[in-house]
């Protein structure tokens, strides 16, 4: 539970009365996906903004200290410097919002970011990722160890059986999915979640963040997600404190689109450094 929510009575009786108009949600999702995206310099500006919301992620069974080091370097230098200079954005300190790794790799990430001289937060999945079905004592210990190693953000995998039986808890963020499921971040689900965030804010005054994760791979996708959050929650949610995108390959496509905008041609495989 977040620090600013401690001590607040959690009256959730109104939640049981909520109904979702499924056809309307699907129509809204289709509208977002069908909309034409912004072009040229406006697109470049929005793509750079999208970079600042990315939790640059690696959650592979074969993660090592060396690929964590490359990930952290890419988090600090997400877009090639000459491209940023061409856009007059080289001195704006553009980085990803965080790096996200397994608890056992937190030390590697903290060490790499310190060596790079930056204070990008380290986020870690914990509490029995991705199923969330381990014992509570084990889940709490995993969080404690990750924080002890230097993680400042924890993506908690909820025990979904508690949700299904109406045993709710508070949080700073809600996340669409672990990214490890067959279906992950989808617009219909996101619309329902965003409107729940909006309703909760209206009723309590507490702002809850939102993180779509899983399957967000293209620059075009990222623009659609930014547009959705802007329209449903407003500009005040378009900041890393309240909006993140969990992704591992999205940044590469954004950089390719920036490269095309600057040079007028698409990058060859060797033109852009990979994380």
MIKE-580725 format. One record per residue (C-alpha): residue in three letters; z, y, x. Coordinates in steps of 0.001 Angstrom, whole numbers, plus 500000, padded with zeros to 6 digits. Each point is the difference from the previous one (the first is absolute). Example, Ala and Ser with C-alpha at 12.3 -4.5 7.8 and 13.67 -1.06 7.14 Angstrom:
BEGIN
- ala|507800|495500|512300;
- ser|499340|503440|501370;
// end
This chain:
BEGIN
- unk|500000|500000|500000;
- unk|499170|503450|501288;
- unk|502670|502419|501152;
- unk|499039|502639|497433;
- unk|500340|497465|497164;
- unk|503506|498794|500908;
- unk|502579|500839|497378;
- unk|497400|500601|497281;
- unk|500542|497930|496871;
- unk|496940|497866|499517;
- unk|499329|499949|496272;
- unk|496990|497796|499532;
- unk|500243|499404|496270;
- unk|496861|502092|499455;
- unk|497972|497652|502213;
- unk|500213|497180|497461;
- unk|498268|502252|497460;
- unk|496973|500750|502191;
- unk|496630|498711|498844;
- unk|496790|500058|502031;
- unk|496692|500788|498314;
- unk|497986|497498|502014;
- unk|496495|501046|498828;
- unk|500797|503659|500779;
- unk|501268|499068|503454;
- unk|496815|498067|500728;
- unk|497856|502941|498843;
- unk|501922|502351|502276;
- unk|499573|497615|502931;
- unk|496251|499761|499387;
- unk|499799|503795|499876;
- unk|501665|500309|503416;
- unk|497760|497377|501597;
- unk|496783|501360|498529;
- unk|500593|503599|501039;
- unk|497778|501437|502719;
- unk|501911|500842|503144;
- unk|500041|503344|501772;
- unk|497355|500521|502683;
- unk|499496|501521|503441;
- unk|502798|502201|501367;
- unk|502147|499455|496910;
- unk|499772|496263|500464;
- unk|500902|500299|503680;
- unk|503058|502113|499124;
- unk|501218|497503|497401;
- unk|499422|497077|502347;
- unk|502099|501654|502696;
- unk|502692|500544|497396;
- unk|499780|496320|499068;
- unk|500679|499063|503623;
- unk|503389|501729|499812;
- unk|501042|497713|497118;
- unk|499157|496707|501690;
- unk|502689|497540|500980;
- unk|497925|498401|502757;
- unk|500852|496361|499631;
- unk|499818|496690|501796;
- unk|501677|497024|498358;
- unk|498375|497061|501713;
- unk|501626|496814|501155;
- unk|498480|500502|503450;
- unk|501214|503584|500557;
- unk|500998|500647|503609;
- unk|501472|502932|501910;
- unk|496522|500914|501278;
- unk|498354|500327|496603;
- unk|503053|501899|498719;
- unk|499525|502388|502926;
- unk|496336|500511|499055;
- unk|500999|500558|496365;
- unk|502503|502683|500996;
- unk|497486|501739|502246;
- unk|497549|500068|497107;
- unk|502707|501368|497701;
- unk|500499|502942|502364;
- unk|496257|500505|500614;
- unk|498402|498850|496736;
- unk|496766|501976|500383;
- unk|498092|500463|503238;
- unk|500901|503355|501562;
- unk|496431|501293|500380;
- unk|499456|499418|496261;
- unk|503135|501973|499182;
- unk|498878|502790|502337;
- unk|496661|500172|498187;
- unk|501962|500527|496784;
- unk|502413|502448|501663;
- unk|502869|497645|499128;
- unk|500915|498795|503491;
- unk|503191|502072|500146;
- unk|501376|499080|496580;
- unk|502001|496977|501138;
- unk|498273|497560|497682;
- unk|501616|496570|500163;
- unk|500545|497172|497566;
- unk|503144|500191|497870;
- unk|501599|496936|501595;
- unk|499339|496651|501573;
- unk|501069|496917|498065;
- unk|500864|496715|501708;
- unk|502067|496847|499620;
- unk|503724|500355|500845;
- unk|499573|497984|503199;
- unk|497432|502543|501244;
- unk|502009|503159|499255;
- unk|501272|500233|503596;
- unk|496433|499820|501298;
- unk|498887|502792|497652;
- unk|502961|502260|500809;
- unk|499428|499490|503720;
- unk|496254|500694|499751;
- unk|500440|503158|497934;
- unk|502677|501293|502351;
- unk|497685|499392|502957;
- unk|497261|501902|498157;
- unk|502382|502924|499524;
- unk|499889|500167|496223;
- unk|502463|499635|497155;
- unk|497874|498123|497471;
- unk|502375|497931|497827;
- unk|500102|496227|500325;
- unk|500020|498203|496672;
- unk|500726|496312|499685;
- unk|499523|497466|497261;
- unk|503217|498101|499504;
- unk|502034|497979|497525;
- unk|497932|496860|500071;
- unk|496513|501489|500117;
- unk|497750|499258|498206;
- unk|501679|497856|497315;
- unk|503468|501576|499979;
- unk|501607|496681|499122;
- unk|502524|499675|502820;
- unk|503769|500241|499538;
- unk|501455|503474|499539;
- unk|502161|499645|503125;
- unk|496905|499174|502059;
- unk|498052|502871|498467;
- unk|502730|502518|500796;
- unk|500329|498713|503548;
- unk|496248|500364|500532;
- unk|500214|503645|498916;
- unk|503003|500597|502264;
- unk|498224|498552|503027;
- unk|496811|501980|499365;
- unk|501959|503256|499711;
- unk|502027|499114|503093;
- unk|496732|499550|501903;
- unk|498805|503453|498939;
- unk|498223|499666|496652;
- unk|500549|503104|497889;
- unk|498220|498723|496898;
- unk|500285|496594|498335;
- unk|497469|498578|497572;
- unk|502294|497803|497935;
- unk|498450|497047|498218;
- unk|501831|499832|496717;
- unk|501142|496741|498502;
- unk|497549|500020|497129;
- unk|502147|497674|497918;
- unk|502489|502879|499659;
- unk|497286|502285|498672;
- unk|498763|497374|497581;
- unk|503530|499697|498631;
- unk|500509|503773|499759;
- unk|502388|500407|502940;
- unk|498668|503239|501459;
- unk|501002|501947|503100;
- unk|499108|503423|501357;
- unk|497724|500792|502931;
- unk|498382|502839|501927;
- unk|496504|498547|499568;
- unk|498279|497428|497882;
- unk|497168|497964|501482;
- unk|497172|498261|498173;
- unk|500090|496766|501969;
- unk|500659|498337|503333;
- unk|496309|499861|500902;
- unk|500359|496239|500382;
- unk|499053|499075|496434;
- unk|496577|499105|498596;
- unk|500078|503230|497953;
- unk|501766|502980|501534;
- unk|499621|503741|499353;
- unk|497966|500583|496834;
- unk|499429|503225|498088;
- unk|501226|498778|496589;
- unk|503331|498876|501457;
- unk|500246|503192|502045;
- unk|499492|502174|496911;
- unk|502912|498296|498245;
- unk|502188|500362|503089;
- unk|499114|503671|500499;
- unk|500767|500825|496386;
- unk|503315|498169|500313;
- unk|500768|502195|503028;
- unk|499074|503070|497957;
- unk|502158|498945|497041;
- unk|502919|499220|502300;
- unk|499693|503438|501612;
- unk|499947|501718|496607;
- unk|503107|498108|498893;
- unk|502063|500147|503203;
- unk|498555|502678|502286;
- unk|499629|497386|502773;
- unk|496650|499712|501776;
- unk|499039|496437|500878;
- unk|497229|499311|502494;
- unk|496985|497768|499507;
- unk|498296|497620|502435;
- unk|496870|498015|499163;
- unk|499434|497191|502487;
- unk|497535|497184|500397;
- unk|496229|500082|499690;
- unk|499564|503731|500723;
- unk|497339|499837|502685;
- unk|497405|502738|499467;
- unk|500100|503766|500400;
- unk|498643|500276|496452;
- unk|502952|497941|498744;
- unk|502465|502317|501713;
- unk|498463|503059|498332;
- unk|500327|498336|496604;
- unk|503684|499277|500637;
- unk|500684|503587|501073;
- unk|498207|501269|496917;
- unk|501987|497704|497728;
- unk|503359|501079|501427;
- unk|499023|503670|499866;
- unk|498935|499772|496357;
- unk|502903|497859|498786;
- unk|502884|501539|501958;
- unk|498715|503274|501448;
- unk|499629|501510|503455;
- unk|503737|499759|500688;
- unk|499620|496221|500344;
- unk|497194|500331|502552;
- unk|502255|499925|503017;
- unk|501186|497082|502155;
- unk|503531|500264|498633;
- unk|498696|498919|496578;
- unk|496664|498267|500560;
- unk|498893|497335|502461;
- unk|497049|497643|500269;
- unk|500725|496634|501558;
- unk|496904|498939|501927;
- unk|498810|498343|503190;
- unk|496206|500545|499976;
- unk|499667|503172|497907;
- unk|500408|502334|502974;
- unk|496963|498529|501744;
- unk|497738|500812|497049;
- unk|501406|503511|499658;
- unk|499270|500629|503674;
- unk|496449|498660|499551;
- unk|499432|502426|497113;
- unk|501384|502920|502037;
- unk|497692|498979|502866;
- unk|497023|500031|497616;
- unk|500969|503401|498627;
- unk|500223|501493|503493;
- unk|497003|498322|501688;
- unk|497677|499252|497090;
- unk|499776|496315|500939;
- unk|502150|496933|499537;
- unk|502068|498758|502911;
- unk|499064|496924|501958;
- unk|502751|497422|500460;
- unk|500819|501297|503505;
- unk|500140|503683|499003;
- unk|503466|499939|498460;
- unk|503186|498531|501468;
- unk|501661|497338|497906;
- unk|503761|499739|499485;
// end
